[in-house]
Amino acid sequence: MNNIGTVLIVGAGPTGMTAAMELSRLGIPVRLVEKTSKPATTSRAVGVQARTLELFEQRGLAGQLVERGNQGVAVSAYGGGKRVFRLEFKNIDSRYKYILFVSQAETEKTLRGAIEKAGVNIEWDTTLIGFSQAEHGDGVVSILRHSDGSLESLSSSYLISAEGAHSTVRETLGLHFEGKALDEQYALGDFYIDGDLPDSDLHVFSSGHGFLGMFPMGNKRYRLIASNPISKPSKDTEPSIGELQQLYDQRSPIPAKFHDMSWSSWFHINSRMIHQLRSGRIFLGGDSAHIHSPAGAQGMNTGIQDMFDLSWKLAMVLKGEAKEEILDTYATDRIPVIQNVLTKTEGLTKAIGEENPIFRSVFNHLAPWFVGTDFVQHNSTERMSQLSLNYRESPLSENHSSPGSLKAGDRVPDLAVTVLNVEGSADQRPKPSTLFQLMDPSTWTLFYSNITDPSKTHSQINSAIGAWHHLMRGHQIAAVDSDGEAFEHLFGAASSILLVRPDGYIAFGGNEGTIPQLAEYCAKWFVGKPLPAIKGEHHA
C-alpha cells in the first residue's frame, strides 16, 4: 500500500464527523479539529431523511439514531383555519417511511461514538488560522492554534473545510458565497406542549400573520419556527415562551399550551452556495459550501451526503486505487444537488410564508386536490426524503444498454433478492439476501442478473477487468418468488450487469455484451493491480 498521508478536517459538526468516520473506516488517518470547546447541546437541525438513514444503516448507525428520535410519518399543512392537505411518507421506496425528528445533538452524539470507536479524537478548542498549498505541491500546510495559545504547523495530504457558514477556508480562498439573505426574521424555540397536536406529523401553518412550523421531537416536545415575530429581534434578547405561545395562537386552529422551554433564538435565513467545491487539495462541504432555509429539513442531510460522496473518492486516490481525476467528480456530483436544494427550499419558504390573501385563498382551495394525487404524494415525498437524488449527469455514470429501470447514477434501492453461485462453487444453494446487505460501503459491487451462461460471463469479466478485481465484490442475483415483478422492473428481463459505487449509486449499467465497455470504464478511473478473481463469497 502507498504511504497514505493525513487528511485534516476542520469542523466537528455532522459534516466533519461524517468525513472523519468514512475516511478512518477506509483506512485513511485524519485530524479532526473544532474551534469550540465542547459539543453543542441545542437542537439546531432536527430532521434526518430516509436516504441519510439508509447510508447510516450500512455503517451500523441507523438503529441507535432511530431509537433516539421520533418518526414523522406525514406533513400536515393548514390554512384558513383548517388542514389543507396531508403529505404522507408511507409509499416512499425505503424501510424508513418517515422523517426522523431528532435533536442535532443526538445525531452528533451518534457520529462521535462512531469516530471514537475508530480511534479518532476531536481536538476541541483548536482553530485553523491559516493554510497554504504550493501550486504544484503534494500537500497542504495549515497553522492551528490550540487552547493554550500555542501554534502548530501541520502538513496534510488534503484539507476538508466543514467549518460552517463562517468558513475561514472559503473566505481565504476568495470563493464567492453566491445568494442572498431573505428579508424575513424568524423565532425559534424548543418546548413541551399540552394539547391535541399529533406528534406523528410535521405541522405547517400558513396565515395572514405569516408562517409557523411545529416539528415533533417526540413525547410532546416540539421545535417551533415562525416568521414575523412580534417583538424586535436583537442579539441581546431571545424569544420568550409567551411570545411563541402568542405566535402559535395567532396561526393554528389546534389548541395547545406551551411549557418547559429549553432553548429559543432569533433566526435569519440565508440562501447561499459556492460553485467551486475544490481548490487543489482543499475541499469544502456542508455549511461551508451551502446554507439554506430549514424548510423541508434538507440542510444537515445535504452536508452529510457531501461527505459520503467525497470520502470514498479521496480514500481511493490516497491508497493508489483510483486516478486523481476522480476527485473532480465530487463537485460535478454535488453542485447540481446543492443548487436544487437551494432552489426548492427557497421556493417552499416563499410559498408557505406568502401573506397575500389572494394567493392563500387559491392555495387553500387547490392544494387539497393537487397534493391529494398519487403522483404528487409519491414524488414530493421521494424528493423530500432525498431518495430520488441521482447522479445521472455525473462523469462517473455510464449507461450501455442496461435493460431495467435502474440506470447509471441512480440510487440502488433495498430489495429482497436471491443470491446464486456459479457452476463449480462448493455451495450451490441459493441464499436469501437484500441488495443493501450485499453492498459493502468499503468497496465497489458488481450485480449480475439473468445471465445465460454464468460461468462463461464470469470468465469473460475476470479476463476483461482482472486488473481491478481487488476493488470489487461480485454477486449473481435473482428475484425472490414473492417479488419477481419488482425485480424485473429494476433489473429487466434480459441480462444485466451493474457496477455500484461504494456510496450505493450505480456507476455503470450494461449487459453481457458490454463487458469491453466495462473494462474501458475501469481503465478510465481505476489504478490496476492484477489479482486472480473478484473477492467475495458469491461470483457471477
N, C-alpha and C positions, 0 to 999 in steps of 0.2 A: 504493500500500500504506500502511496505517496506520503511525504511528510505533510500532514494537514495542519494548517495554521488556524489560529483562533479567530472567531468572529466576535466582534464587540457589538452588543445590543444595548442601545440607550433607551431606557424607559421600561419599567417593570409593571405596566398595566396588562390588560388581556392580550394586546397585540404583541408586546415584547416577550411576555411569558410563553405565548404560543410559539414564537420563533425559537426561544430557548429550549422548549420541550421538544420540538421537532428536530432541531439540529443536534442536540445532545443524544436524542433517541437514534439518530442516524450516524452517530459516531464522531460528530464534529465538536471540538472543545469551544466553549463560549465563555464570555464575561458578560454578565448582566448587571448594569448599573442603573441606579434610580436616585434622583436628586432629593426626593422626600425621605423622611427619616423612619417611616413606618407604613404599613398597609393602610389604605383608606377604609373607612368604616361606613361611609354613606353609599346609598344605592343609586348611583348615577344612571347607568344603563340598567334596564330591568327586564329586557326581553331576549331570550335565546331562541333562535329559529330552528326549524326542523333540520335544515341542511347542516348547521353547525353541530347539532346534537348527533347527527349521523357520523360526522367526522370525529367527534369526541368518542362515540361508541367504539369505533375501530381502534381507539387508543385506551380503552378501558375507563373512560371518564364519565360517560353519559349517565350511568345508573346513579352514581352518588349525587350528581347535579340535579337529576330529576327528583330524587328524594328530598332535596333541599328547596325545591321550587313548587309553584302552583301552575297547574295546566289550564291555560286559557283556550277553550275549545272554539271560541267564536268572537267576532267583533260586532257589538250592537251599536248602531248609530241612531241618534234621536234628533228630532226636530219638530217644531210646532206642538210641543207638549206630549209627544208620543214616540214610540220606537218606529223608525222609518224602515230599517232593514236589519237583518242579522246575517253576517257573513260567516259561514261555518267551515271548519277545517277537517271535517270528517271524511272528505273524499280525496285529500291530498295523497300522493303516492309515497308514503313514508309510514313507518310504525309510529312516528312522533306526530300525531294528528292534532297538533296544538302549538301555540306559542308558550314556551316555558317562562313564566314570570318569576324571576329570582333576582335577588339583590346582586349588583355587580360585585359587591364584597364577597359574596358566596362563590361567584364564578371565579374570581381571583384566588380565593382560598383553594378551590379545586385545582387550578393550574399551579399554584405554589406547591401543593402536595406532589404533583406530577414532576415538577422540575427538581424538587428536593430529593425525591426518590431517585432521580437520575444523577444526583450529585452536584447540581447547580445551586449555588448560593447567591441570593440577591445582595448586591453591595449597596446597602442603603446609604443615604446622605452622601452620595458620590455624584459629582456634577461634571458633565462634559463642558469644558470651557473653550476648546479649540481643537482643530484637526487639520491635517494636510495629507495630500496624496500627490506623488510625483506623476507627471503627465504620462509617463510610460513605466511607472513603478509597479511593484508587485504587492503593495500593501497600503495601509493607512496608518498614519501616526496620529494618535489622539492624546490630548492633555486632559487628565482627570484631576479634579480637586476633591480630596477626601474630607471627612467630617472634622478632622483635626487641622485642616487648612493646608496639609501637605499636598504637593503636586506629584503626579505620576505621568511619565511618558510611556504610552502603550503602543506597541506595534501589533497590528492585526491584519489578517488577510482581507477581511471585509468589515464594513460597518453598517449596521441597520439602525435607522432612526425610527423609534417607536415612542418618541417623547411626548406626543400630544400636539395640541393646536399651536402652542408657542415653541415650535421646534427650532432649536439653535442650529441644527444641521441645515434645515430648509432655508433659514434666513441667511446663514453663512454662504450657502451655495447660490443665493440670489434667485431662488425659484419662485416664480410669481404664484401667489395663492389666489387664484382667479375666482371671482364670485362676488358675493355681497352679504351685507348684514341685513336681515329682514327687519322691517320697521317695528314690528310688534314686540312688546315686553311680555314676559310670562312669569307666573308664580308657580313654584313647585313645593310639594310637601309630602311627607310620609306620615301616616297616622292610622289609627284603627277607626272603624265605624260601627255604629249600631243602626240597623235598618235592613231593608229587603233588597239591597243591590246585590245581585248574584255574583259570586266571585269566580264563576265559570267563564265570564266574558270580560273582554276589554270594552269599556263603555265610553262612547264618544258623543258629546252633546254639542249641538250647533244651535246658536240663537242670535238674536239681535244684540245681545250683550257681548258676544264673542264665543270662542271655542273653549271647551273643557273636556279633559280626558281623565278617566279613572282606570288605573292599571292594577289588576287584582294580584296581590302578592301572597294571598292565602291567609286563612284564619281571620278573615275580616280586616286584614291590613291592606291599605291601598297607597299607591302613588298618584298624586293629583298633579296635573299640569293645566294651567288656564291662561288664556290671553287676556289682555286688558285688565290688569289688576286694579283694584280700587285705590290703593294708596300709591304714592310715587316711589318706585324702586330706587334704592341707593345702596352704596357699598357699606353703609353703617347700619343698615336695617335688614330685617328678613321678614317674610310674610308671617303674620300671626295666624293661629288656628281659627280665630274668629273671622278674619278676612277670608280664609279659604272656605270656611263654612258659608259665608255670605255669597261668595262666587258660585258655590255649588247650588245653593238655594235659588239663585237667580236663573240657573240654566238647566237644572234637572227636574223632571216631574216625579222622581222617585225619592221619597223622604229618606234621609239618612242623617245621623248625628255623629260628628267627628269627636275623637278624644285621643289622648295619649300620643301627641305628635312627637316624633323622634328627630325630625330634621325638616328644614324648609330653606328655600333660597329663591332669589330672583334669577331669571334666565333670559338671555338674548340670543336668538337663533342666528348663526352664521351658516351660509351655504357656499362652501368654497372647495376647490381642489387644485392640485398641481397636475400638469400634463407631462411630467417627466419624473418617473419613479426611480430612475437610476442615473447616477453620475459617476462613471468609472467603477470604483469598488465600493460605492456608497449606495444604499437602497433606502427608500422611505416607504412607510406603510401606516395604516391606521390613521389616527387624527393628525399625524404629521403630514399626511398626504391628502386627507379629505375630511371635512366636517359638514354636517348637515342637520336638518330638522330631525327631532326624535320621532316624528310621525312614522308609524309602521315598524318601529323598533328594528332599524336596519344598521345603525352605525357601528356598534361593537362587533356585530356579526361580520360586517364587511371587513373590518380591520383584522379580525381573527383569520378570515379566509384569505386575506392578502398573504399572510404568513404561511398558510397551508400550501399556497401556490409557490411562493418563493423558496421555502426551506429545502424541499427535496431537490430542486434545481441547483441550489448553492451547494448542497452536500455532494451531489454527483460530480460537480465540477471540482470541488476540493479533493475528492477521492480519486480523481482521474478517470471517472466513468463516463462523463459527458463533455462535449465540447463547450468552450466558454461562450459561444454564441447562444446557447440555450438560456442564458441569463437575461438576454434581451426580451425573451418571451414573457417575462414577469410583467413588464409594462404593457405589452400588446394583449395579454390576457386580461389584466385587471383594469386598465384605464376605461374600456367600454363599460365594464361593470360599475365602476365608480361613477362615471358620467350618468348612467341610467339611474342609479340610486339617488343622485343629487336631483335629477330632473323629476323623478317620481315623488320623492319626499317633499320637494318644494311645491309641486302641484297639489299634492294631498294637503299640505299645510294651508295653502291658499283656499282650497275648496272647503275644508271643514271650518276655516276661520272666517269665511265670507259673511259679512253682515248685511249685504244688500238684500232687502226684503223680497224683491222680485226673484233673485237667484235662489233664495232659500225656499220660496214658495214652489218654484219649479222643481227644485231638488226634492222637496218633501213629497211631491206628487208623483214624480217619475222614478225616483230611486227604488221604491219597492218593486216596481215591475222590472226595471233594468237589472238590479242586483239579484233579483229572485231567479233569473235564468240560470240553468245548469252551467252554461258556458262561462258566464261571468263569475259565478261562485267558484268554479274549479280553477279558472285562470288567475283570478285575483289572489286566491289563497296559495296557489303554487308559486306565484311571484313573491308574495309576502314572505313565504317560508324559504325563499331562495332556492327552491328545488328546480325551478325552470332555468336557473342560471346556466349558461353554457359557454363554451369556448370554440364554437364552430368556425369563427373567423380567425382563430389563432394560427400562426405559422406552424405550430405543433400538431395541428389537426389535418389529417389527410383521409379522404374518402376514395375507395376504389371498389365500387360495386358491392357494398355490404347489403344483404337482402332485406334486413329487418328495419324497424323504425329507428333503432339506435344508430347514430351517425357520429363520426369523429367530432369531438368537442362536447358531446353530451355527457351528463352525469349517468353513471351506471346505477340504476335503482336496485333495491334489495328485492330478491325473488327466490323462492324455494326452487332448487334445481336438483337433478341427479348427476353425480359425477361418475364418469365412465373411465375405465382404464384401457390402455391399448392392448392389442393382442400380444401375448407373451409376458405380460406382467404377472407377478407372483399371485396377486389377489385380483380376481376377475369380478368380484361382486360390486354392482353399482352401489354408490353411497349417497345418502341424502345430505344436502348441504344448502347453503344460500350463497348468493353472489357476494354479499358482504363478508361472509366467513372465508370465502376463497380469495378475497383481495387482501393481500398483505400491504399495509401502507409504507413498508420499508423497501418495496421493490415494485417492478412492473409485472403485470399479469396478462397472459395470453389466454383468451377464451376461444375454444373451437366448438362448433356445433354442426350437426347434420353433415358430418364428414363421410364421404362414400367409402373411402379406404383409409382408416385412421393410421395404420402402420406406414403406409406409403406417404401420406401427408406429413406425418411426424418426421419421417426420414428426410423428406424434402425441406422441411423447415430447419431441421438440425443442420443440414448441409448449407442452406442459404444464410442462416443467421448464427452459425456456430460461434462466431467471434463475440457474440453478445449474450450467449446463453446464461452467463452468470448473473445477468441483470434481470432475469425474468423467471416467473413460475408459470407453467402451462397447465391448463385444465380442459379436458374434453367434457362438455356438459350436454345434458338433455333435459327435456321437460319432466316434471313430476306428473303423475296421472291426473291429479286434480287441477292442474294449472297449465294445460297444454296451449290454450288459446293465448294466454298472456305471454308465454314463452315464444310462440310463433310470431306474435306481434313485435316483440323486441328483437328477436334474432332472425326471423324469416324462416321460410320452409326449405330454402336451399342452403348450401354450405356457407358458413360464416366464420371469419377469423377476426377477432377484435383484440387490439393491443391497448391495455388500460394503464394510464399513468398512476403513480403512487398516490395521488390525491383523488382517485376514483373517477376521473374523466377519461373518455375514450380518446386515444391519440391517433390510432389507425384503424380503419374499417375496411375489410376486404373479404375475400373468399379463397377457395383452393387455387384459383387461377391467378391470384395476385401475390403469391409468395415472393417473386422477384421484386415487386414494388415494396414489400415489407422489408426486404433486405436493404433496398436503397434508402428507406426511411431510417433504418438503424444506422447505416453508414453516415447519414447526414448529421445525426445528433449525438451518437454514442462513440465512445472510445473502445476499440475491440480488445478482447482477451480470449483466445481460443480455449474452450472447455468442451468436454465430450457430449454434454446433454443439458437440457433445461433442468434446473434443480427443482425438486418438489416430489410429492408422493404420486401425483397423477399427471400423466403426459397425454398429449393428443397424438 
